[in-house]
Amino acid sequence: MQPQHFRANPPGTARMAESNSRRKQRPESPVRMCVICRRRFPKETLTRNVLVQGVLTIDAEKTSPGRGWYVCSDPVCIARLARFRPGMRRKGRKHV
């Protein structure tokens, strides 16, 4: 006796192949969002900034521990980064 498939579309059917082709394709490289303009870019094109002893600094190697903020190369975003205050959105949250 052969095992019965209880799935609506058992593996190998045309219906399953169709659903696999409709899945979203993952981008080749990681995607990050600019913290200023909120647009998405490939990670390699953005500059990572971290908070070191209360000062926002550029993380050139992109290896510093902790939360990082990414900024695109748009001059407007770079200028606005000077006024950026990390953590303002999280300020109301209580740490447990």
Biotite code that builds the C-alpha atoms (Angstrom):
import biotite.structure as struc

atoms = struc.array([
    struc.Atom([0.000, 0.000, 0.000], chain_id="A", res_id=1, res_name="MET", atom_name="CA", element="C"),
    struc.Atom([1.398, 3.395, -0.978], chain_id="A", res_id=2, res_name="GLN", atom_name="CA", element="C"),
    struc.Atom([1.332, 6.302, 1.495], chain_id="A", res_id=3, res_name="PRO", atom_name="CA", element="C"),
    struc.Atom([-1.365, 8.860, 0.872], chain_id="A", res_id=4, res_name="GLN", atom_name="CA", element="C"),
    struc.Atom([-0.577, 12.541, 0.546], chain_id="A", res_id=5, res_name="HIS", atom_name="CA", element="C"),
    struc.Atom([-2.808, 14.722, 2.646], chain_id="A", res_id=6, res_name="PHE", atom_name="CA", element="C"),
    struc.Atom([-1.566, 17.955, 1.080], chain_id="A", res_id=7, res_name="ARG", atom_name="CA", element="C"),
    struc.Atom([-3.724, 19.775, -1.435], chain_id="A", res_id=8, res_name="ALA", atom_name="CA", element="C"),
    struc.Atom([-0.747, 20.012, -3.799], chain_id="A", res_id=9, res_name="ASN", atom_name="CA", element="C"),
    struc.Atom([1.691, 17.137, -3.259], chain_id="A", res_id=10, res_name="PRO", atom_name="CA", element="C"),
    struc.Atom([5.367, 17.719, -4.078], chain_id="A", res_id=11, res_name="PRO", atom_name="CA", element="C"),
    struc.Atom([6.231, 17.535, -7.752], chain_id="A", res_id=12, res_name="GLY", atom_name="CA", element="C"),
    struc.Atom([2.861, 18.701, -9.048], chain_id="A", res_id=13, res_name="THR", atom_name="CA", element="C"),
    struc.Atom([2.465, 21.529, -11.544], chain_id="A", res_id=14, res_name="ALA", atom_name="CA", element="C"),
    struc.Atom([0.605, 23.604, -8.968], chain_id="A", res_id=15, res_name="ARG", atom_name="CA", element="C"),
    struc.Atom([3.548, 23.470, -6.546], chain_id="A", res_id=16, res_name="MET", atom_name="CA", element="C"),
    struc.Atom([6.035, 24.456, -9.267], chain_id="A", res_id=17, res_name="ALA", atom_name="CA", element="C"),
    struc.Atom([3.850, 27.452, -10.090], chain_id="A", res_id=18, res_name="GLU", atom_name="CA", element="C"),
    struc.Atom([3.790, 28.625, -6.458], chain_id="A", res_id=19, res_name="SER", atom_name="CA", element="C"),
    struc.Atom([7.588, 28.301, -6.190], chain_id="A", res_id=20, res_name="ASN", atom_name="CA", element="C"),
    struc.Atom([8.095, 30.525, -9.225], chain_id="A", res_id=21, res_name="SER", atom_name="CA", element="C"),
    struc.Atom([5.933, 33.265, -7.707], chain_id="A", res_id=22, res_name="ARG", atom_name="CA", element="C"),
    struc.Atom([7.981, 33.549, -4.526], chain_id="A", res_id=23, res_name="ARG", atom_name="CA", element="C"),
    struc.Atom([9.977, 36.694, -4.003], chain_id="A", res_id=24, res_name="LYS", atom_name="CA", element="C"),
    struc.Atom([13.550, 36.435, -5.134], chain_id="A", res_id=25, res_name="GLN", atom_name="CA", element="C"),
    struc.Atom([16.055, 37.487, -2.481], chain_id="A", res_id=26, res_name="ARG", atom_name="CA", element="C"),
    struc.Atom([18.450, 40.254, -3.444], chain_id="A", res_id=27, res_name="PRO", atom_name="CA", element="C"),
    struc.Atom([22.051, 39.198, -4.027], chain_id="A", res_id=28, res_name="GLU", atom_name="CA", element="C"),
    struc.Atom([23.397, 41.462, -1.266], chain_id="A", res_id=29, res_name="SER", atom_name="CA", element="C"),
    struc.Atom([21.924, 42.612, 2.070], chain_id="A", res_id=30, res_name="PRO", atom_name="CA", element="C"),
    struc.Atom([19.705, 45.686, 1.903], chain_id="A", res_id=31, res_name="VAL", atom_name="CA", element="C"),
    struc.Atom([19.758, 48.423, 4.559], chain_id="A", res_id=32, res_name="ARG", atom_name="CA", element="C"),
    struc.Atom([17.773, 51.635, 4.981], chain_id="A", res_id=33, res_name="MET", atom_name="CA", element="C"),
    struc.Atom([19.191, 55.156, 5.218], chain_id="A", res_id=34, res_name="CYS", atom_name="CA", element="C"),
    struc.Atom([18.211, 56.462, 8.653], chain_id="A", res_id=35, res_name="VAL", atom_name="CA", element="C"),
    struc.Atom([17.630, 59.963, 7.250], chain_id="A", res_id=36, res_name="ILE", atom_name="CA", element="C"),
    struc.Atom([15.734, 59.565, 3.946], chain_id="A", res_id=37, res_name="CYS", atom_name="CA", element="C"),
    struc.Atom([14.361, 56.051, 4.727], chain_id="A", res_id=38, res_name="ARG", atom_name="CA", element="C"),
    struc.Atom([15.236, 54.749, 1.228], chain_id="A", res_id=39, res_name="ARG", atom_name="CA", element="C"),
    struc.Atom([16.677, 51.246, 0.827], chain_id="A", res_id=40, res_name="ARG", atom_name="CA", element="C"),
    struc.Atom([20.113, 50.598, -0.686], chain_id="A", res_id=41, res_name="PHE", atom_name="CA", element="C"),
    struc.Atom([22.581, 47.712, -0.933], chain_id="A", res_id=42, res_name="PRO", atom_name="CA", element="C"),
    struc.Atom([24.585, 47.542, 2.302], chain_id="A", res_id=43, res_name="LYS", atom_name="CA", element="C"),
    struc.Atom([27.935, 48.127, 0.531], chain_id="A", res_id=44, res_name="GLU", atom_name="CA", element="C"),
    struc.Atom([26.832, 51.561, -0.744], chain_id="A", res_id=45, res_name="THR", atom_name="CA", element="C"),
    struc.Atom([25.936, 52.960, 2.691], chain_id="A", res_id=46, res_name="LEU", atom_name="CA", element="C"),
    struc.Atom([28.099, 54.400, 5.460], chain_id="A", res_id=47, res_name="THR", atom_name="CA", element="C"),
    struc.Atom([27.630, 52.801, 8.891], chain_id="A", res_id=48, res_name="ARG", atom_name="CA", element="C"),
    struc.Atom([27.685, 55.027, 11.975], chain_id="A", res_id=49, res_name="ASN", atom_name="CA", element="C"),
    struc.Atom([27.844, 53.891, 15.599], chain_id="A", res_id=50, res_name="VAL", atom_name="CA", element="C"),
    struc.Atom([27.651, 55.541, 18.987], chain_id="A", res_id=51, res_name="LEU", atom_name="CA", element="C"),
    struc.Atom([31.037, 55.454, 20.767], chain_id="A", res_id=52, res_name="VAL", atom_name="CA", element="C"),
    struc.Atom([31.010, 56.993, 24.267], chain_id="A", res_id=53, res_name="GLN", atom_name="CA", element="C"),
    struc.Atom([28.041, 59.170, 23.335], chain_id="A", res_id=54, res_name="GLY", atom_name="CA", element="C"),
    struc.Atom([29.548, 60.446, 20.061], chain_id="A", res_id=55, res_name="VAL", atom_name="CA", element="C"),
    struc.Atom([28.237, 59.373, 16.654], chain_id="A", res_id=56, res_name="LEU", atom_name="CA", element="C"),
    struc.Atom([31.248, 58.143, 14.643], chain_id="A", res_id=57, res_name="THR", atom_name="CA", element="C"),
    struc.Atom([31.789, 56.498, 11.259], chain_id="A", res_id=58, res_name="ILE", atom_name="CA", element="C"),
    struc.Atom([32.422, 52.760, 11.382], chain_id="A", res_id=59, res_name="ASP", atom_name="CA", element="C"),
    struc.Atom([34.719, 52.400, 8.353], chain_id="A", res_id=60, res_name="ALA", atom_name="CA", element="C"),
    struc.Atom([35.261, 48.630, 8.712], chain_id="A", res_id=61, res_name="GLU", atom_name="CA", element="C"),
    struc.Atom([31.573, 48.056, 9.557], chain_id="A", res_id=62, res_name="LYS", atom_name="CA", element="C"),
    struc.Atom([32.596, 45.754, 12.407], chain_id="A", res_id=63, res_name="THR", atom_name="CA", element="C"),
    struc.Atom([32.047, 47.829, 15.571], chain_id="A", res_id=64, res_name="SER", atom_name="CA", element="C"),
    struc.Atom([29.741, 46.202, 18.118], chain_id="A", res_id=65, res_name="PRO", atom_name="CA", element="C"),
    struc.Atom([26.344, 47.598, 18.954], chain_id="A", res_id=66, res_name="GLY", atom_name="CA", element="C"),
    struc.Atom([23.581, 49.320, 17.064], chain_id="A", res_id=67, res_name="ARG", atom_name="CA", element="C"),
    struc.Atom([24.596, 50.905, 13.801], chain_id="A", res_id=68, res_name="GLY", atom_name="CA", element="C"),
    struc.Atom([22.868, 53.527, 11.661], chain_id="A", res_id=69, res_name="TRP", atom_name="CA", element="C"),
    struc.Atom([23.310, 53.574, 7.911], chain_id="A", res_id=70, res_name="TYR", atom_name="CA", element="C"),
    struc.Atom([23.405, 56.765, 5.827], chain_id="A", res_id=71, res_name="VAL", atom_name="CA", element="C"),
    struc.Atom([23.363, 57.056, 2.030], chain_id="A", res_id=72, res_name="CYS", atom_name="CA", element="C"),
    struc.Atom([25.781, 59.233, 0.048], chain_id="A", res_id=73, res_name="SER", atom_name="CA", element="C"),
    struc.Atom([23.201, 61.955, -0.685], chain_id="A", res_id=74, res_name="ASP", atom_name="CA", element="C"),
    struc.Atom([24.651, 65.334, 0.462], chain_id="A", res_id=75, res_name="PRO", atom_name="CA", element="C"),
    struc.Atom([21.320, 66.279, 2.063], chain_id="A", res_id=76, res_name="VAL", atom_name="CA", element="C"),
    struc.Atom([21.331, 63.107, 4.183], chain_id="A", res_id=77, res_name="CYS", atom_name="CA", element="C"),
    struc.Atom([24.951, 63.641, 5.209], chain_id="A", res_id=78, res_name="ILE", atom_name="CA", element="C"),
    struc.Atom([24.172, 67.227, 6.266], chain_id="A", res_id=79, res_name="ALA", atom_name="CA", element="C"),
    struc.Atom([21.118, 66.137, 8.260], chain_id="A", res_id=80, res_name="ARG", atom_name="CA", element="C"),
    struc.Atom([23.146, 63.416, 10.001], chain_id="A", res_id=81, res_name="LEU", atom_name="CA", element="C"),
    struc.Atom([24.872, 66.155, 12.039], chain_id="A", res_id=82, res_name="ALA", atom_name="CA", element="C"),
    struc.Atom([21.521, 66.867, 13.757], chain_id="A", res_id=83, res_name="ARG", atom_name="CA", element="C"),
    struc.Atom([20.567, 63.175, 14.081], chain_id="A", res_id=84, res_name="PHE", atom_name="CA", element="C"),
    struc.Atom([20.014, 61.992, 17.654], chain_id="A", res_id=85, res_name="ARG", atom_name="CA", element="C"),
    struc.Atom([20.136, 58.180, 17.924], chain_id="A", res_id=86, res_name="PRO", atom_name="CA", element="C"),
    struc.Atom([17.599, 56.539, 20.165], chain_id="A", res_id=87, res_name="GLY", atom_name="CA", element="C"),
    struc.Atom([14.990, 59.294, 20.251], chain_id="A", res_id=88, res_name="MET", atom_name="CA", element="C"),
    struc.Atom([12.317, 56.892, 18.981], chain_id="A", res_id=89, res_name="ARG", atom_name="CA", element="C"),
    struc.Atom([13.257, 54.368, 21.660], chain_id="A", res_id=90, res_name="ARG", atom_name="CA", element="C"),
    struc.Atom([13.416, 56.890, 24.519], chain_id="A", res_id=91, res_name="LYS", atom_name="CA", element="C"),
    struc.Atom([9.941, 56.144, 25.879], chain_id="A", res_id=92, res_name="GLY", atom_name="CA", element="C"),
    struc.Atom([10.593, 52.428, 26.164], chain_id="A", res_id=93, res_name="ARG", atom_name="CA", element="C"),
    struc.Atom([11.503, 50.999, 29.544], chain_id="A", res_id=94, res_name="LYS", atom_name="CA", element="C"),
    struc.Atom([14.357, 48.547, 29.850], chain_id="A", res_id=95, res_name="HIS", atom_name="CA", element="C"),
    struc.Atom([13.488, 45.430, 31.833], chain_id="A", res_id=96, res_name="VAL", atom_name="CA", element="C"),
])
